[in-house]
Amino acid sequence: MIFQRLASQNLWEILFPLLGDMHSNLCSIQSQLVRLLSDLSVRIYDHSTLMPPQSIHDPVPADTDRSCLQKYTKYSIDELFQLTQDLIDVYPSFLDALFGIQVSSASTPSSMTDSSGISNDTDTSTSPNPTSGAGNMRSRGATRKTPPDQSSILLILSVHLRLIGVYEELFKHMAVCMDHKGEMLTPAQREINMAAPQLRMGSYKPPPSSAIPMAMLLFVQFSSQLSNYAAELAAEIHEIDEGRPHVIGAKDDPNALSRAAAEDVKKRAKNMADELSRIRNAMLNSGILA
């Protein structure tokens, strides 16, 4: 049937509507990604405002007014899990939509991407190692004729950077707690009384002694995935540079900002993964996770 149509019609008359549909679908996906990332950025910011300040570890007089600490009692490690998972889930769709590459998400898509209508088109059962992140399964689709939207690249980098900032503050809290293991809580620490992360497997709810080691394992896995995605994005930006003539002056380089930001996020994402692994090993060695 297709050959009969090609014989009787101009090829462009057949392909133009198809190309128009493809362009429309791509624009729709990118529009959804921008909305998802913008919403995620706000959610991460709101989450960061509930992170207790480092001053809670300082001894304070008993008569100090601690009403200002009430909002920090709402801080939830479980919410940080969800925010991290949401960014992990959106990365494959982003890389596909802007660069035409498919990478395995190595994780179960969250309701965030499901409800958006964006499909990751990945089969997590084929990933040989869930903790290996984005680098194992990678393929390139059709070559892009138009450069990717620089503002969208900066948007996902800013979201990733905002999430890294939350983890860096969390690392400081963890370091203080490990250094003062077994010591009496400060008044501010008692006031906040942060709940341990919850873990449930079907109808079974393990005790906190089991939930905390599992939480640390998930943090290490998540950080590894995000580090790999950041490296993938930085590599794609460099491929854009290699694919265009080097006749533009450095001050007119349209990729300069996104390239510098991508390298910074890649470096900090790797540091985050390394630090989480180090902290987990230290907690194992000290018996905290035993």
KEKE-3310 file (N, C-alpha, C; in steps of 0.2 Angstrom, whole numbers, plus 5000, padded with zeros to 4 digits):
npx = (5004:5010:5019:5012:5006:5017:5020:5010:5009:5017:5032:5035:5022:5017:5026:5026:5015:5017:5029:5025:5017:5026:5034:5025:5022:5034:5036:5025:5029:5041:5035:5028:5038:5045:5035:5034:5048:5048:5038:5044:5056:5050:5045:5056:5062:5053:5054:5067:5066:5061:5071:5080:5091:5109:5112:5104:5111:5119:5122:5110:5103:5091:5079:5077:5067:5059:5050:5051:5056:5047:5042:5051:5049:5041:5049:5053:5061:5056:5049:5060:5066:5055:5056:5069:5067:5058:5066:5075:5066:5062:5073:5077:5067:5069:5082:5079:5070:5076:5089:5088:5091:5091:5090:5092:5081:5082:5074:5058:5045:5039:5023:5023:5029:5020:5008:5009:5009:5021:5031:5044:5049:5056:5063:5064:5068:5077:5089:5105:5111:5104:5110:5119:5115:5113:5121:5123:5113:5111:5105:5104:5092:5084:5094:5096:5090:5089:5096:5096:5085:5092:5087:5079:5089:5096:5086:5084:5096:5097:5087:5093:5104:5098:5093:5105:5110:5101:5105:5118:5117:5110:5121:5129:5122:5122:5135:5138:5129:5135:5148:5144:5139:5129:5129:5120:5105:5103:5093:5086:5087:5079:5067:5063:5064:5065:5057:5061:5065:5051:5048:5041:5036:5025:5012:5020:5029:5045:5055:5063:5076:5079:5074:5082:5096:5091:5087:5098:5105:5097:5098:5112:5111:5102:5109:5120:5113:5109:5121:5126:5117:5119:5132:5130:5122:5131:5140:5133:5131:5144:5145:5137:5145:5156:5150:5147:5153:5168:5169:5163:5165:5171:5164:5152:5147:5134:5132:5140:5136:5127:5136:5146:5138:5133:5145:5148:5137:5139:5151:5148:5137:5144:5152:5143:5138:5149:5151:5140:5142:5153:5149:5139:5148:5155:5146:5142:5154:5155:5145:5132:5123:5122)
npy = (4994:5006:5008:5010:5022:5030:5030:5037:5049:5064:5063:5072:5076:5066:5064:5076:5079:5069:5073:5085:5080:5073:5084:5091:5082:5081:5095:5095:5086:5092:5103:5098:5093:5104:5110:5100:5100:5113:5113:5103:5110:5120:5112:5106:5117:5121:5110:5112:5123:5118:5110:5108:5120:5121:5125:5119:5109:5115:5119:5126:5138:5133:5141:5146:5153:5142:5141:5145:5134:5125:5123:5116:5103:5097:5092:5079:5064:5055:5062:5068:5056:5054:5066:5065:5053:5057:5066:5057:5050:5059:5062:5052:5054:5068:5068:5060:5068:5080:5077:5065:5052:5036:5030:5019:5020:5012:5011:5011:5020:5035:5041:5054:5055:5046:5052:5063:5059:5057:5045:5034:5023:5012:4997:4991:4978:4973:4979:4976:4979:4988:4998:5004:5014:5026:5023:5010:5005:5012:5021:5029:5039:5045:5057:5073:5088:5101:5112:5108:5115:5128:5134:5125:5115:5122:5123:5110:5107:5117:5112:5100:5104:5111:5101:5094:5103:5102:5089:5091:5099:5090:5080:5087:5087:5074:5071:5078:5071:5058:5061:5064:5053:5044:5054:5066:5073:5090:5104:5109:5099:5089:5096:5096:5082:5073:5061:5044:5037:5029:5012:5000:4984:4977:4971:4971:4980:4984:4987:5002:5000:4992:4999:5011:5007:5002:5014:5021:5013:5015:5029:5029:5022:5030:5042:5038:5035:5048:5054:5048:5052:5066:5066:5060:5070:5081:5076:5075:5089:5093:5085:5093:5104:5099:5095:5107:5121:5128:5143:5153:5166:5165:5173:5174:5161:5150:5139:5141:5144:5133:5123:5125:5125:5112:5105:5108:5103:5090:5087:5090:5081:5069:5070:5070:5057:5050:5055:5050:5036:5035:5040:5030:5019:5022:5023:5009:5004:5009:5003:5008:5005:4992)
npz = (5000:5004:4994:4983:4986:4986:4973:4967:4973:4978:4987:4997:5000:5007:5018:5024:5033:5042:5048:5053:5063:5071:5075:5083:5093:5099:5104:5113:5122:5127:5132:5143:5151:5155:5163:5173:5178:5183:5193:5201:5205:5213:5223:5229:5234:5243:5252:5256:5264:5276:5281:5296:5304:5305:5318:5327:5334:5343:5360:5370:5381:5394:5395:5383:5370:5360:5350:5337:5331:5328:5314:5309:5313:5304:5294:5283:5279:5271:5261:5255:5249:5239:5231:5226:5219:5209:5201:5196:5188:5178:5171:5160:5151:5148:5142:5131:5124:5121:5116:5109:5114:5122:5138:5151:5165:5177:5187:5195:5187:5194:5201:5197:5183:5177:5178:5170:5157:5150:5143:5149:5142:5145:5151:5166:5170:5162:5166:5171:5183:5196:5203:5195:5187:5174:5164:5158:5148:5133:5120:5104:5096:5081:5073:5079:5071:5075:5087:5105:5117:5126:5138:5144:5147:5156:5166:5171:5176:5186:5194:5198:5205:5215:5222:5226:5235:5246:5250:5253:5265:5273:5274:5283:5295:5297:5299:5311:5320:5320:5325:5338:5343:5355:5364:5375:5369:5362:5367:5356:5347:5354:5353:5340:5336:5325:5314:5311:5294:5286:5282:5271:5267:5257:5268:5278:5290:5294:5308:5314:5315:5305:5294:5293:5288:5276:5270:5269:5259:5248:5247:5242:5230:5223:5222:5214:5202:5199:5198:5186:5177:5176:5171:5159:5153:5153:5144:5132:5130:5127:5115:5106:5105:5098:5086:5079:5069:5073:5074:5081:5092:5109:5118:5112:5112:5112:5120:5131:5145:5149:5147:5156:5168:5168:5169:5182:5190:5187:5193:5207:5209:5208:5219:5229:5228:5231:5244:5251:5250:5257:5270:5273:5274:5285:5294:5295:5299:5312:5318:5318:5308:5310)
capx = (5000:5014:5023:5007:5005:5023:5020:5005:5009:5024:5035:5034:5015:5016:5030:5025:5010:5020:5034:5022:5014:5032:5036:5020:5022:5040:5035:5021:5033:5045:5031:5026:5045:5046:5031:5036:5054:5047:5035:5049:5060:5047:5044:5062:5064:5049:5057:5073:5065:5060:5077:5083:5097:5114:5112:5100:5116:5122:5119:5106:5100:5084:5074:5077:5061:5060:5044:5053:5058:5041:5041:5056:5046:5038:5054:5052:5066:5052:5048:5067:5066:5051:5059:5075:5065:5055:5071:5078:5062:5061:5079:5077:5062:5072:5088:5076:5066:5081:5095:5086:5095:5087:5094:5088:5080:5084:5070:5051:5043:5034:5017:5024:5029:5015:5002:5011:5009:5027:5033:5051:5050:5062:5061:5069:5070:5083:5095:5109:5113:5100:5114:5124:5112:5111:5126:5123:5109:5110:5105:5103:5087:5086:5099:5092:5092:5089:5099:5092:5083:5097:5084:5077:5095:5098:5081:5085:5103:5095:5083:5097:5108:5094:5092:5111:5111:5098:5109:5124:5115:5109:5127:5132:5118:5124:5142:5137:5126:5140:5153:5142:5135:5129:5128:5113:5102:5102:5086:5083:5086:5073:5061:5062:5062:5064:5055:5065:5061:5047:5049:5035:5036:5018:5009:5025:5033:5051:5057:5067:5083:5080:5073:5088:5100:5088:5086:5105:5106:5093:5102:5118:5108:5099:5115:5124:5110:5109:5128:5127:5113:5123:5138:5127:5120:5137:5143:5129:5132:5150:5144:5134:5151:5160:5146:5146:5159:5172:5170:5160:5169:5170:5159:5146:5146:5127:5132:5145:5133:5125:5142:5149:5133:5133:5151:5148:5133:5142:5156:5145:5134:5149:5154:5137:5137:5155:5150:5135:5145:5158:5145:5136:5153:5157:5140:5143:5160:5154:5140:5126:5119:5123)
capy = (5000:5012:5009:5013:5029:5034:5030:5041:5055:5067:5060:5077:5077:5061:5065:5083:5078:5065:5077:5089:5077:5072:5090:5093:5078:5083:5101:5094:5082:5097:5108:5094:5092:5111:5111:5095:5102:5119:5111:5100:5115:5123:5107:5105:5123:5121:5105:5114:5128:5114:5107:5111:5123:5117:5128:5114:5105:5119:5119:5133:5139:5129:5145:5149:5152:5137:5141:5145:5127:5121:5122:5110:5096:5094:5090:5072:5061:5051:5067:5068:5051:5055:5071:5062:5048:5061:5069:5052:5047:5063:5062:5049:5058:5074:5066:5058:5073:5085:5074:5059:5046:5033:5027:5015:5023:5008:5012:5011:5027:5037:5044:5060:5054:5043:5056:5068:5056:5056:5038:5033:5018:5008:4991:4990:4971:4972:4982:4971:4981:4994:5004:5007:5021:5028:5022:5004:5004:5019:5021:5035:5038:5049:5063:5080:5093:5108:5112:5108:5122:5129:5136:5118:5112:5125:5121:5103:5108:5120:5107:5095:5108:5113:5094:5093:5108:5099:5083:5094:5101:5084:5077:5091:5085:5067:5071:5080:5066:5053:5063:5065:5047:5042:5060:5069:5078:5097:5105:5110:5092:5086:5099:5094:5075:5070:5054:5040:5035:5023:5006:4995:4979:4974:4972:4971:4986:4983:4992:5008:4997:4989:5004:5016:5004:5002:5021:5023:5010:5019:5035:5028:5020:5036:5047:5035:5036:5055:5056:5045:5056:5072:5065:5059:5077:5085:5073:5077:5096:5093:5083:5098:5108:5095:5095:5113:5124:5132:5150:5158:5169:5163:5177:5172:5154:5149:5133:5142:5144:5127:5118:5126:5123:5105:5102:5110:5099:5083:5087:5090:5075:5064:5071:5068:5050:5048:5056:5046:5030:5036:5040:5023:5014:5024:5020:5002:5002:5011:4999:5012:5002:4985)
capz = (5000:5004:4988:4978:4987:4984:4966:4964:4976:4979:4993:5002:5002:5012:5024:5028:5039:5047:5051:5057:5069:5075:5078:5087:5099:5103:5107:5118:5127:5130:5137:5149:5154:5158:5168:5178:5181:5186:5199:5205:5208:5219:5229:5232:5237:5249:5256:5259:5270:5282:5284:5302:5303:5309:5325:5332:5337:5348:5367:5371:5388:5394:5395:5376:5366:5354:5346:5330:5329:5326:5307:5307:5315:5298:5289:5281:5275:5266:5256:5251:5244:5233:5227:5222:5214:5204:5197:5193:5183:5173:5167:5154:5146:5146:5138:5125:5121:5119:5113:5105:5116:5127:5143:5156:5172:5182:5193:5194:5186:5199:5198:5194:5176:5174:5177:5165:5150:5147:5144:5149:5137:5148:5154:5171:5171:5158:5169:5175:5190:5197:5206:5190:5185:5167:5159:5155:5142:5130:5112:5101:5091:5075:5074:5079:5066:5078:5094:5110:5120:5131:5144:5147:5150:5162:5171:5174:5180:5192:5199:5201:5209:5221:5226:5229:5240:5251:5252:5257:5272:5276:5276:5289:5300:5298:5302:5318:5324:5320:5329:5345:5345:5362:5369:5376:5364:5363:5368:5350:5344:5357:5351:5333:5336:5318:5314:5306:5288:5286:5277:5271:5261:5257:5274:5284:5292:5298:5313:5312:5315:5298:5289:5292:5284:5269:5268:5267:5253:5243:5245:5238:5224:5220:5221:5209:5196:5197:5195:5180:5172:5176:5167:5152:5150:5151:5138:5126:5128:5123:5108:5103:5103:5093:5080:5076:5067:5079:5071:5085:5097:5115:5121:5108:5112:5115:5125:5137:5151:5150:5147:5163:5173:5167:5172:5189:5192:5186:5198:5213:5209:5209:5226:5233:5228:5235:5251:5253:5251:5263:5276:5274:5276:5291:5299:5295:5303:5319:5321:5318:5304:5312)
cpx = (5004:5017:5018:5006:5011:5023:5015:5005:5017:5026:5034:5027:5014:5020:5029:5021:5013:5025:5031:5019:5020:5034:5031:5020:5028:5039:5030:5025:5038:5041:5030:5033:5046:5042:5033:5042:5052:5043:5040:5053:5057:5046:5050:5064:5060:5052:5063:5072:5063:5066:5080:5089:5103:5115:5108:5105:5120:5119:5116:5103:5093:5078:5073:5070:5062:5054:5045:5055:5053:5040:5046:5054:5043:5043:5053:5058:5062:5051:5054:5067:5061:5053:5065:5072:5062:5060:5074:5073:5061:5067:5079:5073:5065:5078:5085:5073:5071:5087:5094:5090:5090:5092:5090:5087:5082:5080:5063:5049:5038:5028:5018:5025:5023:5009:5003:5010:5015:5030:5041:5053:5056:5059:5066:5072:5076:5090:5099:5111:5109:5105:5119:5122:5111:5115:5126:5119:5108:5110:5103:5098:5089:5090:5095:5095:5092:5092:5094:5091:5088:5093:5081:5083:5096:5093:5082:5091:5101:5092:5088:5102:5105:5094:5099:5112:5107:5102:5115:5123:5114:5116:5130:5129:5121:5131:5142:5135:5131:5146:5151:5137:5135:5128:5121:5111:5102:5095:5082:5082:5080:5067:5059:5060:5061:5063:5060:5061:5057:5048:5043:5036:5029:5015:5014:5029:5039:5052:5062:5075:5085:5079:5078:5093:5098:5088:5093:5107:5103:5096:5108:5116:5106:5105:5119:5120:5110:5116:5129:5123:5116:5129:5136:5125:5126:5140:5139:5130:5139:5150:5141:5140:5155:5156:5145:5153:5162:5174:5167:5165:5167:5164:5152:5144:5139:5127:5137:5142:5131:5131:5145:5145:5133:5139:5151:5143:5136:5147:5153:5140:5138:5151:5149:5137:5143:5154:5145:5138:5150:5154:5142:5142:5155:5152:5140:5148:5159:5148:5133:5121:5119:5116)
cpy = (5006:5014:5012:5020:5033:5034:5035:5048:5058:5065:5066:5078:5071:5062:5071:5082:5074:5069:5082:5086:5075:5078:5092:5089:5080:5090:5100:5090:5087:5101:5104:5094:5099:5112:5106:5098:5109:5118:5107:5104:5118:5118:5106:5111:5123:5116:5108:5119:5124:5110:5111:5114:5120:5119:5123:5110:5109:5119:5126:5133:5136:5134:5149:5148:5148:5136:5141:5139:5123:5119:5116:5103:5093:5091:5082:5069:5057:5056:5068:5062:5052:5061:5069:5057:5052:5064:5063:5049:5052:5064:5059:5052:5064:5073:5064:5063:5078:5083:5068:5053:5043:5029:5024:5019:5019:5009:5012:5018:5029:5040:5051:5060:5051:5048:5062:5065:5055:5049:5038:5028:5014:5002:4989:4983:4969:4975:4977:4973:4988:5000:5007:5013:5021:5025:5015:5003:5011:5018:5028:5034:5043:5055:5069:5085:5100:5107:5112:5115:5123:5131:5130:5115:5115:5124:5115:5103:5112:5116:5103:5098:5110:5107:5093:5097:5105:5093:5086:5096:5095:5080:5081:5088:5078:5067:5073:5074:5060:5055:5063:5059:5046:5048:5062:5074:5085:5098:5106:5103:5088:5089:5097:5087:5072:5063:5050:5038:5029:5018:5001:4990:4975:4976:4972:4977:4984:4988:4997:5005:4994:4995:5009:5013:5004:5009:5023:5019:5013:5025:5034:5026:5026:5041:5044:5036:5043:5057:5054:5050:5063:5071:5064:5066:5081:5082:5075:5085:5097:5090:5088:5103:5105:5095:5101:5117:5128:5139:5155:5160:5166:5166:5176:5165:5153:5144:5135:5141:5137:5122:5119:5124:5115:5102:5103:5105:5092:5082:5086:5084:5069:5064:5069:5061:5047:5049:5052:5039:5030:5036:5033:5018:5016:5022:5013:5000:5004:5007:5002:5008:4994:4982)
cpz = (5000:4998:4983:4979:4985:4976:4963:4967:4977:4986:4998:5004:5007:5018:5028:5034:5044:5051:5056:5064:5074:5079:5084:5094:5103:5107:5113:5124:5131:5135:5143:5154:5158:5164:5174:5182:5185:5193:5204:5209:5214:5225:5232:5236:5244:5254:5260:5265:5276:5285:5290:5301:5307:5316:5330:5336:5342:5354:5367:5378:5388:5393:5388:5373:5360:5350:5338:5327:5326:5319:5305:5309:5309:5293:5289:5277:5269:5260:5251:5246:5238:5228:5223:5217:5208:5199:5193:5187:5177:5168:5160:5149:5143:5141:5131:5121:5118:5115:5109:5107:5122:5132:5148:5163:5177:5188:5191:5193:5192:5196:5195:5186:5173:5173:5172:5158:5147:5149:5144:5144:5139:5151:5160:5173:5167:5161:5173:5182:5191:5200:5201:5187:5177:5162:5155:5149:5139:5123:5110:5095:5085:5077:5074:5074:5069:5085:5099:5114:5126:5138:5148:5150:5156:5168:5174:5178:5186:5197:5202:5206:5216:5226:5230:5235:5247:5254:5256:5264:5276:5279:5282:5295:5302:5301:5309:5322:5325:5325:5337:5346:5352:5367:5370:5371:5366:5364:5361:5346:5347:5354:5344:5333:5330:5318:5309:5300:5289:5280:5277:5266:5262:5264:5280:5284:5296:5303:5311:5311:5308:5293:5288:5287:5276:5266:5265:5260:5247:5242:5241:5231:5220:5218:5215:5202:5194:5195:5188:5175:5171:5171:5160:5149:5149:5145:5132:5125:5125:5116:5104:5100:5098:5086:5076:5074:5072:5076:5075:5090:5104:5119:5118:5108:5116:5120:5131:5144:5153:5151:5154:5169:5174:5171:5180:5193:5192:5192:5205:5214:5211:5217:5231:5233:5232:5242:5254:5254:5257:5270:5278:5277:5283:5296:5300:5300:5310:5322:5321:5314:5305:5314)
residu = (MET:ILE:PHE:GLN:ARG:LEU:ALA:SER:GLN:ASN:LEU:TRP:GLU:ILE:LEU:PHE:PRO:LEU:LEU:GLY:ASP:MET:HIS:SER:ASN:LEU:CYS:SER:ILE:GLN:SER:GLN:LEU:VAL:ARG:LEU:LEU:SER:ASP:LEU:SER:VAL:ARG:ILE:TYR:ASP:HIS:SER:THR:LEU:MET:PRO:PRO:GLN:SER:ILE:HIS:ASP:PRO:VAL:PRO:ALA:ASP:THR:ASP:ARG:SER:CYS:LEU:GLN:LYS:TYR:THR:LYS:TYR:SER:ILE:ASP:GLU:LEU:PHE:GLN:LEU:THR:GLN:ASP:LEU:ILE:ASP:VAL:TYR:PRO:SER:PHE:LEU:ASP:ALA:LEU:PHE:GLY:ILE:GLN:VAL:SER:SER:ALA:SER:THR:PRO:SER:SER:MET:THR:ASP:SER:SER:GLY:ILE:SER:ASN:ASP:THR:ASP:THR:SER:THR:SER:PRO:ASN:PRO:THR:SER:GLY:ALA:GLY:ASN:MET:ARG:SER:ARG:GLY:ALA:THR:ARG:LYS:THR:PRO:PRO:ASP:GLN:SER:SER:ILE:LEU:LEU:ILE:LEU:SER:VAL:HIS:LEU:ARG:LEU:ILE:GLY:VAL:TYR:GLU:GLU:LEU:PHE:LYS:HIS:MET:ALA:VAL:CYS:MET:ASP:HIS:LYS:GLY:GLU:MET:LEU:THR:PRO:ALA:GLN:ARG:GLU:ILE:ASN:MET:ALA:ALA:PRO:GLN:LEU:ARG:MET:GLY:SER:TYR:LYS:PRO:PRO:PRO:SER:SER:ALA:ILE:PRO:MET:ALA:MET:LEU:LEU:PHE:VAL:GLN:PHE:SER:SER:GLN:LEU:SER:ASN:TYR:ALA:ALA:GLU:LEU:ALA:ALA:GLU:ILE:HIS:GLU:ILE:ASP:GLU:GLY:ARG:PRO:HIS:VAL:ILE:GLY:ALA:LYS:ASP:ASP:PRO:ASN:ALA:LEU:SER:ARG:ALA:ALA:ALA:GLU:ASP:VAL:LYS:LYS:ARG:ALA:LYS:ASN:MET:ALA:ASP:GLU:LEU:SER:ARG:ILE:ARG:ASN:ALA:MET:LEU:ASN:SER:GLY:ILE:LEU:ALA)
# end
